[in-house]
Amino acid sequence: MGEKNRFYVDIMALHPEVTGSCNLIICKLPNNETIRFIVDCGLFQEREYEELNYTLPFNTESIDFCLITHNHTDHIGRLPYMVRKGYFKKIYATEDTCMLLPIALKDSYKVLRDVSKRKNIKCLYDETDVERTIQHLEKCEYEKTYSINKNIKVTFFTNGHLIGAACILVQISYPDCEDINLFFTGDYNNTNIFTTINPLPKWVKELQLTIIQESTYGDMDSNEIKKCFKDNILSSLENDGTVITPVFSLGRSQEILYELMKMQQEGLLSTEIPIYFDGKLAIQYTELYLKGKLHIKEEMKKFLPENLTYVSKDSRPEILENTDRKIIVTTSGMGSYGPAQTYIPEYISRKNSLIQFTGYTAEGTLGRRLKDTENEEMVQVGGLVTKKRARVEYTTEFSAHAKADELIEFLKQFENLKLVLVNHGEEDVKEKFAERIVNEVNTKRVGLLGREYFFRVNSYGLIKTLSAKFK
């Protein structure tokens, strides 16, 4: 029993709320050996946390390996910065993520470079750091267990959040001790229209587990979702308006194009109405969906609507000058970057325009700022001060995150759930979701992950919490 008591891990989330995802795990073995690893290393997108992008509260050279759940900037955006600061070991991710991640990091660097020039500050990292990061990638197949070292095994499982996304099981073992099993859901969804999501194997459900669970929509049930996208688009077009729909480059872009195609096929949307698709990164990803080696269902490789035009920087001015009704699908999803910065300032003051957001908008982003501004009130957009006259709508019907009831059902499938640590959510949402887990899920303990505490756990769950000490 004494040996078992000496075998534990400390778990901490290095992000306060939603973006900037990074979990630090420190494993103390009975032989006094210490193993450190991180799960994700993302970019902060909330304005109040931007300064945190320039700090890594751990010694990068002491990290033994890195696991990546999926290819979104708020989960992978600081990997090159970590490499720049001295990380030189492997970065494990699924095959699809390893294919997508280089494209994402190169684009992210260009955005950061442009922002740093405008602010007259040093860029977080450079192109060399990006190339070095790509060299550290290690491809992993789903449901194949990999021995990282003599004490740690890792298995990636399918996750509907995004193409290539994974839930990650980490099994930590030591002779004559019971394993410590950590299950990281990453950003989680139970379905994805483009790929197959397999149920978890029985052997995983039977393990004694500590689960690190996201909670982005932990205060909303799936039956609360109002499907308004179609109606909003059609009503705007009936009034000869222009529709701007900001989308995330990977996943949401392709799903919205598919939705518009279905509207055409159902006879709801005329094929005479032009659809413009703007965003270099989104177009690159779309071409990979169509022609690449991603694990896309064969029947889903045809998802482009008719009368679709890819927009370039050169053709954008002509589209802005055109007053005919049209649909513009553009990055970025929260409105703060990409071509959306050109379209939103142009159309926000036009009454017959619709700006239809299709996903989460973090605090400090343009999307959230527009949400908090009433019609006819002044709003600052792209350096301009103007009145908000356009119709601005938000929908969660395309969200790649499971809702609270779906997350609860996910947790209920595990037979020996010892501890659930809630992360990746706004503070009040995390608290609300944690309370629901306590009431509805058979688990010994529930904790809120943040930057203030480490949770010390063993195979039986929580041992204690400790005040954060970095490095």
Long-range contacts (C-beta under 8 A, 24 or more apart in sequence): 3-30, 3-174, 3-176, 3-177, 4-177, 4-178, 4-458, 4-459, 5-458, 6-30, 7-174, 7-177, 7-180, 7-458, 8-180, 8-456, 8-457, 8-458, 8-463, 9-172, 9-180, 9-182, 9-456, 9-457, 9-458, 10-454, 10-455, 10-456, 10-466, 11-182, 11-210, 11-212, 11-421, 11-449, 11-454, 11-455, 11-457, 12-449, 12-451, 12-453, 12-454, 12-455, 12-468, 13-421, 13-423, 13-424, 13-449, 13-450, 13-451, 14-57, 14-58, 14-451, 15-42, 15-44, 15-49, 15-52, 15-423, 15-424, 15-451, 16-49, 16-427, 16-450, 16-451, 17-46, 17-49, 17-424, 17-425, 17-426, 17-427, 17-430, 18-46, 18-74, 18-216, 18-360, 18-362, 18-424, 18-425, 18-426, 19-43, 19-44, 19-45, 19-46, 19-49, 19-74, 19-362, 20-44, 20-45, 20-46, 20-49, 20-52, 20-53, 20-74, 20-78, 21-69, 21-74, 21-75, 21-423, 21-424, 22-78, 23-184, 23-212, 23-423, 23-449, 24-57, 24-58, 25-170, 25-182, 26-454, 27-151, 27-152, 27-172, 27-180, 29-151, 29-174, 30-174, 30-177, 31-174, 35-64, 35-149, 35-151, 35-152, 35-172, 36-62, 36-63, 36-64, 37-63, 37-64, 37-65, 37-66, 37-67, 37-148, 37-152, 37-170, 38-63, 38-66, 38-67, 39-66, 39-67, 39-68, 39-69, 39-168, 39-184, 39-186, 39-212, 40-67, 40-68, 40-69, 40-75, 40-76, 40-186, 41-66, 41-75, 41-76, 41-77, 41-78, 41-79, 41-81, 41-82, 42-72, 42-73, 42-74, 42-75, 42-76, 42-77, 42-78, 43-73, 43-74, 43-77, 43-78, 43-108, 44-74, 45-73, 45-74, 45-334, 45-336, 45-362, 45-364, 45-365, 46-362, 46-363, 46-364, 46-365, 47-363, 47-364, 47-365, 48-363, 48-364, 50-364, 53-78, 53-81, 53-124, 54-124, 56-81, 56-82, 56-85, 57-451, 57-470, 57-471, 58-470, 58-471, 59-86, 59-471, 60-85, 60-86, 60-87, 61-86, 61-87, 61-88, 63-87, 63-89, 64-89, 64-148, 64-149, 65-89, 65-90, 65-91, 65-92, 65-148, 66-90, 66-91, 66-92, 66-136, 67-91, 67-92, 67-93, 67-154, 67-168, 67-170, 67-184, 68-92, 68-93, 68-97, 68-101, 69-159, 69-165, 69-166, 69-167, 69-168, 69-184, 69-186, 69-187, 70-97, 70-159, 70-161, 70-162, 70-164, 70-165, 70-166, 70-186, 70-187, 71-96, 71-97, 71-100, 71-101, 71-104, 71-162, 71-164, 71-165, 71-250, 72-104, 72-162, 72-187, 72-248, 72-250, 73-104, 73-108, 75-186, 75-187, 76-101, 76-104, 76-105, 77-105, 77-108, 78-124, 79-105, 79-133, 80-105, 80-109, 80-124, 80-125, 80-129, 80-130, 80-132, 80-133, 81-124, 81-125, 81-129, 82-133, 83-125, 83-129, 83-132, 83-133, 83-136, 84-125, 84-126, 84-129, 87-136, 88-136, 89-136, 90-136, 90-137, 90-138, 91-133, 91-136, 91-137, 91-138, 92-138, 92-140, 92-146, 92-148, 92-154, 93-137, 93-138, 93-139, 93-140, 93-164, 93-166, 94-139, 94-140, 94-141, 94-142, 94-156, 94-164, 94-165, 94-166, 95-139, 95-140, 95-141, 95-164, 95-295, 96-163, 96-164, 96-294, 96-295, 97-164, 97-165, 97-166, 98-137, 98-138, 98-139, 98-164, 99-164, 99-288, 99-292, 99-293, 99-294, 100-163, 100-164, 100-250, 100-285, 100-288, 100-294, 101-134, 101-137, 102-130, 102-134, 103-281, 103-284, 103-285, 103-288, 104-249, 104-250, 104-281, 105-130, 105-133, 105-134, 106-130, 107-249, 107-280, 107-281, 111-337, 142-166, 142-198, 143-198, 143-201, 155-204, 157-198, 157-200, 157-204, 158-195, 158-196, 158-197, 158-198, 159-185, 159-186, 159-187, 159-188, 159-189, 159-197, 160-188, 160-189, 160-190, 160-191, 160-192, 160-195, 160-197, 160-400, 161-186, 161-187, 161-188, 161-189, 161-192, 161-251, 161-400, 161-401, 162-187, 162-192, 162-250, 162-251, 162-400, 163-192, 163-194, 163-195, 163-250, 163-251, 163-289, 163-294, 163-295, 163-296, 164-294, 164-295, 165-189, 167-200, 169-204, 169-207, 171-207, 177-459, 178-208, 178-458, 178-459, 178-460, 179-207, 179-208, 179-459, 180-210, 180-457, 180-458, 180-459, 181-207, 181-208, 181-209, 181-210, 181-459, 182-209, 182-210, 182-211, 182-212, 183-209, 183-210, 183-211, 183-212, 184-212, 185-211, 185-212, 185-213, 185-214, 185-410, 186-214, 187-214, 187-216, 187-400, 187-401, 187-424, 188-213, 188-214, 188-401, 188-402, 188-407, 188-410, 189-399, 189-400, 189-401, 189-402, 190-402, 190-406, 190-410, 192-400, 193-255, 193-258, 193-300, 194-254, 194-255, 194-289, 194-296, 194-297, 194-300, 195-295, 195-296, 195-297, 195-300, 196-295, 196-297, 200-413, 205-413, 205-414, 205-415, 206-415, 206-416, 207-414, 207-416, 208-416, 208-418, 208-459, 208-460, 209-414, 209-416, 209-417, 209-418, 209-419, 210-418, 210-419, 210-420, 210-421, 210-457, 210-461, 211-411, 211-414, 211-417, 211-419, 211-420, 211-421, 212-421, 212-423, 212-449, 213-407, 213-411, 213-420, 213-421, 213-422, 213-423, 213-437, 214-401, 214-407, 214-423, 214-424, 214-425, 215-404, 215-407, 215-422, 215-423, 215-424, 215-425, 215-429, 215-430, 215-433, 215-434, 216-360, 216-401, 216-424, 216-425, 216-429, 217-396, 217-399, 217-401, 217-402, 217-403, 217-404, 217-429, 218-404, 218-407, 218-422, 218-425, 218-429, 218-430, 218-432, 218-433, 218-436, 219-404, 219-428, 219-429, 219-432, 219-433, 220-396, 220-403, 220-404, 221-403, 221-404, 221-405, 222-403, 222-405, 222-406, 223-405, 224-403, 225-396, 225-397, 225-399, 225-403, 226-395, 226-397, 227-395, 227-397, 228-393, 228-395, 228-397, 229-259, 229-356, 229-358, 229-395, 229-397, 229-398, 230-259, 230-263, 230-268, 232-354, 232-356, 232-391, 232-393, 232-395, 233-263, 233-269, 233-327, 233-354, 233-356, 234-263, 234-268, 234-269, 236-352, 236-353, 236-354, 236-391, 237-269, 237-273, 237-325, 237-327, 239-352, 240-324, 240-325, 240-352, 241-325, 241-350, 241-352, 241-353, 241-354, 242-325, 242-326, 242-327, 242-328, 242-347, 242-350, 242-352, 242-353, 242-354, 243-326, 243-327, 243-328, 243-353, 243-354, 243-356, 244-328, 244-330, 244-340, 244-343, 244-344, 244-347, 244-353, 244-354, 244-355, 244-356, 245-327, 245-328, 245-329, 245-330, 245-355, 245-356, 245-357, 245-358, 246-330, 246-331, 246-332, 246-333, 246-334, 246-335, 246-340, 246-344, 246-355, 246-356, 246-357, 246-358, 246-367, 247-279, 247-282, 247-329, 247-330, 247-331, 247-333, 247-358, 247-359, 248-331, 248-332, 248-333, 248-359, 249-279, 249-281, 249-282, 249-285, 249-331, 249-332, 249-333, 249-338, 250-281, 250-282, 250-285, 251-400, 252-333, 252-358, 252-359, 252-398, 252-400, 253-277, 253-279, 253-282, 253-285, 253-286, 253-329, 253-331, 254-285, 254-286, 254-289, 254-303, 255-398, 256-329, 256-358, 256-398, 257-286, 257-303, 257-304, 257-305, 257-308, 257-329, 258-300, 258-303, 259-398, 260-305, 260-327, 260-329, 261-303, 261-304, 261-305, 261-306, 263-305, 264-305, 264-306, 269-305, 271-305, 271-306, 271-307, 272-307, 273-307, 273-325, 273-326, 273-327, 274-307, 274-309, 274-324, 274-326, 274-327, 275-305, 275-307, 275-308, 275-309, 275-326, 275-327, 275-328, 275-329, 276-308, 276-309, 276-311, 276-319, 276-326, 276-327, 276-328, 276-329, 276-330, 277-308, 277-309, 277-310, 277-311, 277-329, 277-330, 278-310, 278-311, 278-316, 278-319, 278-328, 278-329, 278-330, 278-331, 278-338, 278-339, 278-343, 279-330, 279-331, 279-332, 279-338, 279-339, 281-331, 281-338, 282-331, 283-310, 311-339, 316-342, 320-346, 333-357, 333-358, 333-359, 333-360, 333-361, 333-367, 334-359, 334-360, 334-361, 334-362, 334-365, 334-366, 334-367, 334-368, 335-361, 335-365, 335-366, 335-367, 335-370, 336-365, 336-366, 336-367, 340-366, 341-366, 341-382, 342-382, 344-370, 344-381, 344-382, 345-381, 345-382, 345-384, 345-386, 347-390, 348-379, 348-381, 348-386, 348-388, 348-389, 348-390, 348-392, 349-386, 349-387, 349-388, 349-389, 349-390, 350-389, 350-390, 351-389, 351-390, 353-390, 353-391, 354-390, 354-391, 354-392, 354-393, 355-390, 355-391, 355-392, 355-393, 356-393, 356-395, 357-392, 357-393, 357-394, 357-395, 358-395, 358-398, 359-396, 359-398, 359-399, 359-400, 360-396, 360-399, 360-401, 361-394, 363-426, 367-394, 404-433, 404-436, 407-433, 408-436, 408-437, 408-440, 408-441, 411-437, 411-441, 411-443, 412-440, 412-441, 412-442, 417-441, 417-442, 417-443, 417-444, 418-443, 418-444, 418-445, 418-457, 418-459, 418-460, 418-461, 418-462, 419-443, 419-444, 419-445, 419-446, 419-447, 419-455, 419-457, 419-461, 419-462, 420-445, 420-446, 420-447, 421-446, 421-447, 421-448, 421-449, 421-455, 422-446, 422-447, 422-448, 422-449, 423-448, 423-449, 423-450
